[in-house]
Amino acid sequence: MEKHNLYKICALTVTLGFSAVMTFAAINGNVEKTGTGDYNQVIDSHTQAPVSQADVALPSKGYHTRTDDEGRFNLGAKIDAPTIMSVQKDGYKPFSLTVDGTSTSKPIVIGIEKTNPHDIIIDTDMYHIGDDNYSENSANAGEFRVKAIGPFYTKNFKVGNIPPNEDVYLVIGSVIGIDTKMARDMGQSKVKTAYAAPPQVYFNGNMIAELNLNGDNQQIKIPRGLVKPNSTNQLTIKSGKNLFQMAYIDYDDIELMNLFIETKSQIAQE
């Protein structure tokens, strides 16, 4: 966003909209599992067994480590502002969590979930979308380490055959830096004089969501009619724009990571 106008914020609780092209409804995103224990640990969310050799990273800090045989890990980096922590392990869905000094002051237990046969990992890297024009006083400015790739992210990926009794969801592991009116109204943003349009999510050229709040594990149901089975599909995420800057286009700077397609049985959800 324009310098000294909009400030970057993040929160762990999120809501978002999704649509079959035009009509939006509210749904909730949530952290898969967190808690406290005697030490930081990654466990299997189903069996509760420790997960060894899982990669744990704070991308903005350039910090990476792996869990030991008991799933334990240390965070050897100072966390003084909200930042994204990522957990990845072969055979498991990528997981990320927005943490700060308060949430890491006590041990964290993170449950990760094994992939389903039709889950698709799109991207596990961190991306900065926007124009690299944001205030040095922004809440997340100190955490932005990745150079902006531009005002949008796009990725082509192959989708196989998905059974007709399964719903399809896009999951965004974590996103920070969104400065919308809803984020301000929810107390995420303290800026009173300006706000941005929400980032938009497109699937095969059709808008399926607007991201109004920052947070983790944002799940967007993809209309089955938009999914091309046994073919290449495309995901695009476009940054919002400062609605109070008319002299030029001022893109909102956001960072996100861990994008994947998750399938869920309609029978299991009933």
Backbone as numpy.savetxt, mean C-alpha at the origin, in Angstrom:
# Nx Ny Nz CAx CAy CAz Cx Cy Cz
3.19 17.69 -3.85 2.35 18.88 -3.85 3.22 20.12 -3.85
2.60 21.30 -4.03 3.36 22.53 -4.03 4.04 22.73 -2.69
5.27 23.18 -2.69 6.03 23.38 -1.47 5.28 24.33 -0.53
5.30 23.98 0.77 4.71 24.76 1.86 3.18 24.81 1.79
2.58 24.03 0.90 1.12 24.01 0.83 0.53 22.75 1.46
0.93 21.57 0.93 0.35 20.32 1.41 1.42 19.49 2.09
1.05 18.85 3.15 2.00 18.12 3.96 1.68 16.63 3.91
2.72 15.81 3.86 2.53 14.38 3.72 2.18 13.76 5.07
1.20 12.87 5.04 0.75 12.24 6.25 0.51 10.76 6.00
0.35 9.98 7.05 -0.06 8.59 6.87 -0.74 8.10 8.12
-1.52 7.02 7.99 -2.20 6.42 9.13 -2.37 4.95 8.85
-2.63 4.18 9.90 -2.75 2.74 9.72 -4.16 2.32 9.34
-5.18 3.17 9.58 -6.55 2.83 9.25 -6.92 3.48 7.94
-7.53 2.71 7.05 -7.81 3.23 5.72 -9.22 2.90 5.30
-9.77 3.74 4.42 -10.97 3.41 3.67 -10.71 3.80 2.25
-11.44 3.22 1.33 -11.27 3.59 -0.07 -12.55 3.30 -0.80
-12.63 3.75 -2.04 -13.81 3.49 -2.85 -13.45 2.53 -3.96
-14.42 1.77 -4.44 -14.19 0.97 -5.64 -15.46 1.02 -6.47
-15.31 0.74 -7.76 -16.49 0.81 -8.61 -16.34 -0.09 -9.81
-17.47 -0.40 -10.40 -17.47 -1.01 -11.72 -17.55 0.14 -12.71
-16.47 0.85 -12.85 -16.27 1.99 -13.72 -16.76 3.30 -13.10
-18.01 3.41 -12.63 -18.49 4.73 -12.22 -19.00 4.81 -10.78
-19.62 3.79 -10.25 -20.28 3.88 -8.96 -19.34 3.46 -7.83
-19.19 4.33 -6.81 -18.24 4.06 -5.73 -18.97 3.63 -4.46
-18.32 2.75 -3.72 -18.82 2.32 -2.41 -17.64 2.27 -1.47
-17.90 2.35 -0.19 -16.81 2.38 0.80 -16.51 0.97 1.30
-15.24 0.65 1.40 -14.81 -0.60 2.02 -13.63 -0.28 2.91
-13.26 -1.20 3.75 -12.17 -0.97 4.69 -10.96 -1.80 4.34
-9.78 -1.21 4.50 -8.53 -1.95 4.42 -8.06 -2.19 5.84
-7.23 -3.17 6.05 -6.77 -3.43 7.40 -5.45 -4.17 7.38
-4.74 -4.10 8.48 -3.51 -4.85 8.64 -3.87 -6.30 8.88
-3.18 -7.22 8.20 -3.51 -8.64 8.32 -3.41 -9.11 9.76
-2.29 -8.82 10.41 -2.16 -9.20 11.81 -0.96 -8.51 12.42
-1.16 -7.83 13.53 -0.05 -7.28 14.29 -0.34 -7.51 15.76
0.68 -7.38 16.57 0.49 -7.58 17.99 1.77 -7.29 18.72
1.85 -7.66 19.97 3.06 -7.46 20.75 3.51 -8.78 21.33
4.80 -8.93 21.53 5.37 -10.13 22.13 6.66 -9.77 22.83
7.51 -10.74 23.06 8.77 -10.49 23.74 9.84 -10.00 22.79
9.63 -10.19 21.49 10.59 -9.75 20.48 9.88 -9.62 19.15
10.49 -8.90 18.22 9.93 -8.80 16.87 9.94 -10.18 16.24
8.84 -10.55 15.62 8.75 -11.90 15.07 7.79 -11.93 13.89
8.10 -12.77 12.90 7.22 -13.04 11.78 6.70 -14.46 11.94
5.37 -14.63 11.85 4.77 -15.94 12.01 3.82 -16.22 10.85
3.48 -17.48 10.67 2.46 -17.88 9.71 1.10 -17.55 10.31
0.29 -16.75 9.61 -0.97 -16.29 10.18 -1.96 -17.43 10.42
-1.79 -18.56 9.73 -2.71 -19.69 9.90 -2.24 -20.65 10.99
-0.96 -21.04 10.93 -0.45 -22.04 11.88 0.17 -21.42 13.13
0.46 -20.12 13.08 1.15 -19.41 14.16 2.61 -19.85 14.32
3.10 -20.64 13.38 4.49 -21.11 13.46 5.44 -20.00 13.00
6.65 -19.93 13.58 7.63 -18.92 13.15 7.99 -19.11 11.68
8.24 -18.01 10.98 8.66 -18.05 9.58 10.12 -17.60 9.52
10.99 -18.52 9.19 12.42 -18.22 9.12 12.80 -17.72 7.74
13.91 -16.99 7.67 14.47 -16.49 6.42 13.50 -15.63 5.62
12.63 -14.91 6.34 11.76 -13.92 5.69 12.54 -12.61 5.58
12.42 -11.94 4.46 13.09 -10.66 4.26 12.27 -9.54 4.89
12.90 -8.79 5.78 12.26 -7.64 6.44 13.04 -6.40 6.04
12.34 -5.38 5.57 13.04 -4.20 5.05 12.33 -2.91 5.43
13.13 -1.86 5.61 12.66 -0.48 5.69 13.24 0.22 4.46
12.55 0.16 3.33 13.14 0.65 2.07 13.64 2.08 2.13
12.90 2.97 2.79 13.32 4.37 2.82 14.58 4.57 3.65
14.87 3.61 4.52 16.08 3.68 5.35 17.24 2.90 4.73
16.96 2.17 3.66 17.99 1.32 3.08 18.37 0.17 3.99
17.43 -0.25 4.86 17.73 -1.30 5.85 17.05 -2.61 5.45
17.82 -3.70 5.45 17.30 -5.03 5.16 17.86 -6.03 6.15
17.03 -6.98 6.55 17.48 -8.06 7.40 16.65 -9.30 7.11
16.98 -10.41 7.78 16.20 -11.65 7.62 15.88 -12.23 8.99
14.74 -12.91 9.05 14.37 -13.54 10.31 15.24 -14.77 10.57
15.44 -15.09 11.85 16.22 -16.27 12.20 15.33 -17.51 12.22
15.83 -18.61 12.76 15.07 -19.87 12.76 13.77 -19.78 13.55
13.70 -18.81 14.48 12.49 -18.62 15.28 11.63 -17.47 14.76
11.95 -17.00 13.54 11.17 -15.93 12.95 11.46 -14.56 13.55
12.51 -14.45 14.37 12.80 -13.19 15.05 13.66 -12.28 14.18
13.52 -10.97 14.41 14.33 -10.00 13.66 14.51 -8.73 14.48
15.54 -7.98 14.14 15.81 -6.68 14.76 15.63 -5.58 13.73
15.19 -4.42 14.18 15.10 -3.24 13.32 16.27 -2.33 13.69
17.34 -2.44 12.95 18.54 -1.67 13.24 18.56 -0.34 12.56
17.48 0.44 12.68 17.41 1.76 12.06 16.54 2.65 12.93
16.89 3.91 13.00 16.09 4.86 13.76 14.85 5.23 12.98
13.70 5.10 13.62 12.42 5.41 12.97 11.80 6.59 13.70
11.88 7.77 13.11 11.36 8.97 13.76 10.20 9.59 13.00
9.76 8.95 11.94 8.60 9.42 11.16 7.97 8.20 10.50
6.69 8.29 10.13 6.03 7.14 9.50 6.80 6.65 8.28
7.02 5.35 8.22 7.73 4.75 7.11 7.17 3.35 6.86
7.43 2.81 5.68 6.87 1.51 5.31 7.86 0.40 5.65
7.39 -0.61 6.36 8.16 -1.82 6.62 7.58 -2.95 5.79
8.43 -3.66 5.06 7.98 -4.72 4.17 8.48 -6.07 4.66
7.63 -7.10 4.52 8.00 -8.47 4.85 7.69 -9.35 3.65
8.70 -10.07 3.17 8.52 -10.92 2.00 9.16 -12.28 2.22
8.48 -13.31 1.73 8.97 -14.68 1.84 8.36 -15.49 0.71
9.17 -16.26 0.01 8.66 -17.11 -1.06 7.52 -17.99 -0.56
6.43 -18.03 -1.33 5.28 -18.85 -0.95 4.27 -18.10 -0.11
4.60 -16.84 0.25 3.70 -16.03 1.06 3.33 -14.74 0.32
2.18 -14.19 0.65 1.78 -12.92 0.09 2.68 -11.82 0.65
3.13 -10.88 -0.20 3.94 -9.78 0.33 3.13 -8.98 1.33
3.79 -8.52 2.36 3.10 -7.81 3.44 3.86 -6.54 3.77
3.15 -5.45 4.00 3.81 -4.23 4.44 2.97 -3.54 5.48
3.64 -2.73 6.29 3.02 -2.09 7.43 3.65 -0.72 7.62
2.83 0.31 7.78 3.35 1.64 8.05 3.64 1.75 9.54
4.90 2.02 9.88 5.32 2.06 11.28 5.92 3.42 11.60
5.96 3.73 12.89 6.64 4.94 13.36 7.33 4.60 14.68
7.89 5.61 15.32 8.63 5.37 16.55 7.78 4.77 17.65
6.49 5.14 17.68 5.60 4.61 18.72 5.30 3.14 18.49
4.97 2.77 17.25 4.60 1.38 16.96 5.78 0.43 17.06
7.01 0.95 16.93 8.19 0.08 17.02 8.86 0.17 18.38
8.26 0.93 19.31 8.85 1.04 20.64 8.66 -0.25 21.44
7.70 -1.07 21.01 7.48 -2.38 21.62 7.62 -3.44 20.54
7.94 -4.68 20.94 8.08 -5.75 19.93 6.82 -5.91 19.10
7.00 -6.25 17.83 5.90 -6.43 16.88 5.87 -7.88 16.43
4.68 -8.46 16.41 4.49 -9.80 15.84 3.67 -9.64 14.57
4.20 -10.09 13.45 3.54 -9.92 12.15 3.17 -11.28 11.57
1.89 -11.47 11.28 1.44 -12.70 10.65 1.36 -12.53 9.15
1.99 -13.42 8.41 1.91 -13.37 6.95 1.17 -14.61 6.45
0.53 -14.47 5.30 -0.37 -15.49 4.79 0.18 -16.14 3.53
0.05 -17.45 3.44 0.52 -18.16 2.25 -0.33 -17.78 1.04
0.30 -17.81 -0.12 -0.41 -17.47 -1.35 -1.41 -18.57 -1.71
-2.46 -18.16 -2.39 -3.41 -19.10 -2.97 -2.96 -19.44 -4.39
-3.46 -20.55 -4.95 -3.01 -20.97 -6.29 -3.16 -19.91 -7.37
-4.17 -19.03 -7.25 -4.42 -18.06 -8.31 -3.99 -16.64 -7.95
-3.30 -16.47 -6.81 -2.77 -15.16 -6.46 -1.65 -14.77 -7.43
-1.54 -13.48 -7.71 -0.53 -12.98 -8.64 0.24 -11.83 -7.98
1.54 -11.98 -7.82 2.36 -10.90 -7.28 2.74 -9.99 -8.44
2.26 -8.75 -8.42 2.52 -7.81 -9.52 3.85 -7.11 -9.32
4.10 -6.59 -8.11 5.32 -5.81 -7.87 5.56 -5.73 -6.37
6.81 -5.92 -5.95 7.15 -5.81 -4.53 8.11 -4.66 -4.25
8.45 -3.87 -5.25 9.34 -2.73 -5.05 8.56 -1.51 -4.54
9.29 -0.55 -3.98 8.69 0.72 -3.57 8.77 1.71 -4.72
7.69 2.47 -4.92 7.64 3.47 -5.99 7.19 4.81 -5.42
7.80 5.87 -5.94 7.43 7.25 -5.59 6.76 7.83 -6.83
5.48 8.16 -6.70 4.72 8.72 -7.81 4.47 10.21 -7.53
4.71 11.05 -8.51 4.51 12.48 -8.34 5.52 13.26 -9.14
5.90 14.44 -8.63 6.83 15.29 -9.36 8.04 15.72 -8.53
8.24 15.09 -7.37 9.36 15.43 -6.47 9.28 16.88 -6.00
8.10 17.44 -5.97 7.91 18.82 -5.52 7.02 18.80 -4.28
7.65 18.78 -3.12 6.90 18.73 -1.86 7.70 19.46 -0.79
7.02 19.92 0.22 7.65 20.71 1.26 8.65 19.89 2.07
9.77 20.52 2.42 10.75 19.85 3.27 10.21 19.65 4.67
9.12 20.36 5.00 8.47 20.21 6.30 7.37 19.17 6.30
7.13 18.54 5.17 6.08 17.52 5.08 6.39 16.36 6.01
5.34 15.76 6.54 5.52 14.70 7.53 6.31 13.53 6.98
6.11 13.20 5.71 6.82 12.06 5.13 8.01 12.46 4.28
8.30 13.78 4.21 9.39 14.23 3.35 10.71 13.57 3.73
10.92 13.39 5.02 12.16 12.77 5.48 12.25 11.31 5.12
11.11 10.70 4.78 11.09 9.27 4.45 11.13 9.03 2.95
10.88 10.05 2.15 10.91 9.86 0.70 12.35 9.75 0.24
12.76 8.55 -0.17 14.12 8.31 -0.61 14.20 7.92 -2.09
13.06 7.51 -2.63 13.01 7.04 -4.01 12.65 8.20 -4.92
13.39 8.39 -6.00 13.08 9.46 -6.94 11.77 9.15 -7.65
10.97 10.19 -7.86 9.67 10.02 -8.51 9.83 9.45 -9.92
8.97 8.49 -10.25 9.00 7.91 -11.59 8.10 8.69 -12.55
7.41 9.71 -12.02 6.47 10.49 -12.81 5.10 10.46 -12.16
4.09 11.03 -12.79 2.76 11.14 -12.17 1.94 9.85 -12.17
2.47 8.77 -12.74 1.70 7.52 -12.70 2.63 6.32 -12.72
2.09 5.20 -12.23 2.75 3.89 -12.27 1.91 2.99 -13.15
2.54 2.18 -14.00 1.79 1.22 -14.80 2.58 -0.06 -14.95
1.88 -1.19 -14.99 2.56 -2.49 -15.09 1.64 -3.46 -15.82
2.22 -4.18 -16.78 1.51 -5.26 -17.46 1.89 -6.58 -16.81
0.93 -7.47 -16.66 1.19 -8.76 -16.03 0.21 -9.79 -16.56
0.60 -11.04 -16.49 -0.20 -12.13 -17.05 -1.16 -12.68 -15.99
-2.40 -12.88 -16.39 -3.41 -13.51 -15.56 -3.77 -14.85 -16.18
-3.77 -15.89 -15.37 -4.12 -17.22 -15.86 -5.64 -17.43 -15.80
-6.04 -18.67 -15.69 -7.46 -19.01 -15.61 -7.93 -18.89 -14.17
-8.94 -18.07 -13.90 -9.48 -17.89 -12.56 -10.86 -18.55 -12.50
-11.08 -19.47 -11.57 -12.38 -20.15 -11.47 -13.52 -19.15 -11.31
-14.68 -19.45 -11.86 -15.82 -18.52 -11.82 -16.34 -18.26 -10.42
-16.04 -19.14 -9.46 -16.55 -18.95 -8.09 -15.58 -18.18 -7.20
-14.59 -17.53 -7.80 -13.63 -16.74 -7.02 -13.72 -15.27 -7.40
-13.74 -14.40 -6.36 -13.68 -12.97 -6.57 -12.22 -12.54 -6.67
-11.99 -11.45 -7.36 -10.63 -10.98 -7.62 -10.43 -9.61 -6.97
-9.36 -9.47 -6.21 -9.06 -8.22 -5.53 -7.64 -7.76 -5.86
-7.50 -6.45 -6.02 -6.17 -5.83 -6.06 -5.85 -5.42 -4.63
-4.65 -5.77 -4.16 -4.21 -5.37 -2.82 -3.02 -4.44 -2.96
-3.10 -3.29 -2.31 -1.99 -2.35 -2.23 -1.44 -2.45 -0.81
-0.23 -2.98 -0.69 0.32 -3.26 0.63 0.37 -2.05 1.53
0.95 -0.95 1.06 1.02 0.29 1.84 1.09 1.48 0.90
0.52 2.59 1.35 0.64 3.85 0.61 0.72 4.98 1.62
1.64 5.93 1.41 1.77 7.10 2.26 1.86 8.35 1.39
1.54 9.50 1.98 1.70 10.77 1.29 0.44 11.34 0.66
-0.71 10.65 0.75 -1.93 11.13 0.12 -2.49 12.33 0.91
-2.80 13.41 0.21 -3.27 14.64 0.84 -4.64 15.06 0.31
-5.65 14.23 0.51 -7.00 14.54 0.03 -7.81 15.27 1.09
-8.98 15.75 0.69 -9.88 16.37 1.66 -10.31 15.37 2.72
-10.57 14.12 2.30 -10.97 13.11 3.27 -9.86 12.85 4.28
-8.61 12.82 3.79 -7.49 12.63 4.70 -7.42 13.77 5.71
-7.71 15.00 5.25 -7.73 16.15 6.16 -8.88 16.02 7.15
-10.08 15.67 6.66 -11.25 15.56 7.52 -11.09 14.45 8.56
-10.34 13.41 8.20 -10.12 12.29 9.12 -8.97 12.55 10.08
-8.35 13.72 9.96 -7.27 14.06 10.87 -5.91 13.59 10.45
-5.80 12.99 9.26 -4.49 12.57 8.78 -3.66 13.78 8.34
-4.30 14.74 7.72 -3.62 15.95 7.25 -4.01 17.12 8.14
-3.02 17.92 8.49 -3.26 19.10 9.33 -3.36 20.38 8.50
-3.20 20.27 7.19 -3.25 21.44 6.32 -4.70 21.92 6.19
-4.92 23.22 6.37 -6.28 23.77 6.35 -6.60 24.51 5.05
-5.59 24.85 4.27 -5.82 25.74 3.13 -5.82 25.06 1.78
-5.44 23.80 1.71 -5.36 23.13 0.40 -5.47 21.62 0.57
-5.85 20.97 -0.52 -5.86 19.51 -0.55 -5.80 19.05 -1.99
-5.60 17.74 -2.17 -5.40 17.18 -3.51 -6.55 16.28 -3.90
-6.70 16.09 -5.20 -7.60 15.05 -5.70 -7.00 13.70 -5.34
-7.81 12.67 -5.13 -7.27 11.37 -4.75 -6.57 10.67 -5.91
-5.55 9.88 -5.61 -4.96 9.03 -6.65 -6.03 8.09 -7.20
-5.91 7.77 -8.49 -6.89 6.91 -9.14 -6.24 5.60 -9.57
-6.99 4.51 -9.43 -6.51 3.18 -9.79 -7.29 2.68 -11.00
-6.56 2.27 -12.04 -7.17 1.79 -13.28 -6.77 0.33 -13.53
-7.74 -0.45 -13.97 -7.47 -1.84 -14.35 -7.94 -2.02 -15.78
-7.01 -2.34 -16.66 -7.30 -2.47 -18.09 -8.05 -1.25 -18.63
-7.58 -0.06 -18.22 -8.11 1.18 -18.74 -9.36 1.70 -18.07
-9.90 0.96 -17.09 -11.11 1.37 -16.40 -10.79 1.76 -14.96
-11.29 2.91 -14.52 -11.04 3.31 -13.14 -11.85 2.45 -12.18
-11.17 1.84 -11.23 -11.85 0.96 -10.27 -11.80 1.50 -8.85
-10.99 2.54 -8.60 -10.90 3.06 -7.23 -10.27 4.42 -7.20
-10.62 5.18 -6.15 -9.92 6.39 -5.76 -9.41 6.16 -4.35
-8.14 6.45 -4.12 -7.52 6.24 -2.81 -7.59 7.54 -2.02
-8.50 7.60 -1.07 -8.71 8.83 -0.33 -7.91 8.93 0.96
-7.46 7.80 1.49 -6.71 7.79 2.73 -5.45 6.96 2.61
-4.48 7.26 3.44 -3.25 6.49 3.52 -3.45 5.27 4.39
-2.67 4.23 4.19 -2.79 3.06 5.03 -2.23 1.81 4.42
-2.55 0.69 5.02 -1.99 -0.61 4.67 -3.08 -1.59 4.23
-2.67 -2.53 3.40 -3.55 -3.63 2.98 -4.87 -3.11 2.40
-4.79 -2.14 1.51 -5.99 -1.62 0.87 -6.44 -2.61 -0.21
-7.66 -3.09 -0.09 -8.18 -4.13 -0.97 -9.29 -3.56 -1.85
-9.14 -3.76 -3.15 -10.08 -3.23 -4.13 -10.62 -4.39 -4.94
-11.94 -4.58 -4.90 -12.54 -5.66 -5.67 -12.56 -5.28 -7.15
-12.06 -6.15 -7.99 -12.01 -5.90 -9.42 -13.21 -6.57 -10.08
-14.04 -5.82 -10.80 -15.17 -6.46 -11.49 -14.66 -7.56 -12.43
-15.25 -8.74 -12.35 -14.77 -9.87 -13.14 -14.81 -9.57 -14.64
-15.74 -8.73 -15.06 -15.83 -8.41 -16.48 -14.63 -7.66 -17.01
-13.84 -7.07 -16.10 -12.64 -6.34 -16.53 -11.40 -7.22 -16.61
-11.48 -8.39 -15.98 -10.32 -9.28 -15.94 -10.24 -10.10 -17.22
-9.06 -10.12 -17.84 -8.83 -10.90 -19.06 -8.08 -12.18 -18.68
-8.79 -13.30 -18.56 -8.12 -14.55 -18.20 -7.21 -15.04 -19.32
-6.13 -15.70 -18.91 -5.16 -16.27 -19.86 -4.66 -15.22 -20.85
-4.43 -14.02 -20.32 -4.00 -12.93 -21.17 -3.23 -11.90 -20.34
-2.68 -10.89 -21.01 -1.98 -9.81 -20.33 -2.98 -8.77 -19.86
-2.85 -8.36 -18.60 -3.69 -7.32 -18.02 -2.80 -6.16 -17.60
-3.42 -5.00 -17.34 -2.64 -3.81 -17.02 -3.20 -3.10 -15.79
-2.29 -2.73 -14.89 -2.63 -1.93 -13.71 -1.97 -0.57 -13.85
-2.72 0.50 -13.59 -2.18 1.85 -13.60 -2.67 2.60 -12.37
-1.77 3.29 -11.70 -2.11 4.14 -10.56 -1.63 5.55 -10.86
-2.56 6.51 -10.86 -2.24 7.90 -11.20 -2.27 8.77 -9.94
-1.26 9.61 -9.80 -1.19 10.53 -8.67 -2.29 11.57 -8.75
-2.75 12.05 -7.57 -3.70 13.15 -7.54 -3.02 14.48 -7.82
-3.81 15.54 -7.96 -3.28 16.87 -8.25 -3.74 17.86 -7.19
-2.91 18.83 -6.90 -3.26 19.92 -6.00 -4.42 20.70 -6.61
-5.56 20.69 -5.95 -6.75 21.35 -6.49 -6.73 22.86 -6.30
-5.72 23.36 -5.59 -5.64 24.79 -5.31 -4.50 25.46 -6.08
-3.85 24.72 -6.96 -2.77 25.28 -7.79 -3.26 25.33 -9.23
-3.50 26.54 -9.73 -4.03 26.71 -11.07 -2.97 27.13 -12.08
-1.83 27.63 -11.62 -0.82 28.15 -12.53 -0.13 27.03 -13.29
-0.03 25.86 -12.70 0.60 24.71 -13.34 0.08 23.45 -12.67
0.36 22.30 -13.24 -0.07 21.03 -12.65 0.91 20.65 -11.55
0.40 20.53 -10.34 1.20 20.18 -9.17 0.73 18.83 -8.65
1.50 17.78 -8.93 1.10 16.43 -8.55 1.39 16.16 -7.08
0.49 15.43 -6.45 0.69 14.99 -5.08 1.74 13.88 -5.08
2.73 13.98 -4.21 3.77 12.95 -4.12 3.36 11.88 -3.12
3.33 10.63 -3.59 2.99 9.51 -2.72 4.01 8.40 -2.93
4.09 7.50 -1.96 4.91 6.30 -2.12 4.06 5.08 -1.80
4.27 4.02 -2.56 3.51 2.79 -2.34 4.39 1.58 -2.65
3.99 0.43 -2.13 4.71 -0.80 -2.45 3.83 -2.01 -2.19
4.27 -3.14 -2.72 3.61 -4.44 -2.58 2.23 -4.45 -3.23
2.22 -4.69 -4.52 0.99 -4.77 -5.30 0.77 -6.22 -5.73
-0.40 -6.76 -5.44 -0.67 -8.12 -5.87 -2.16 -8.36 -6.04
-2.47 -9.38 -6.81 -3.84 -9.81 -7.05 -4.14 -10.98 -6.12
-5.24 -10.88 -5.40 -5.65 -11.92 -4.46 -7.02 -12.44 -4.87
-7.18 -13.74 -4.86 -8.48 -14.34 -5.17 -9.09 -14.92 -3.91
-10.40 -14.80 -3.81 -11.10 -15.33 -2.64 -12.33 -16.10 -3.11
-12.53 -17.25 -2.53 -13.68 -18.07 -2.88 -14.98 -17.39 -2.45
-15.94 -17.31 -3.33 -17.24 -16.71 -2.99 -17.94 -17.53 -1.93
-17.75 -18.84 -1.93 -18.39 -19.71 -0.94 -17.83 -19.43 0.44
-16.50 -19.25 0.54 -15.87 -19.00 1.84 -16.28 -17.68 2.43
-16.67 -16.71 1.57 -17.04 -15.39 2.06 -18.50 -15.32 2.49
-19.28 -16.31 2.11 -20.71 -16.28 2.47 -20.94 -16.66 3.92
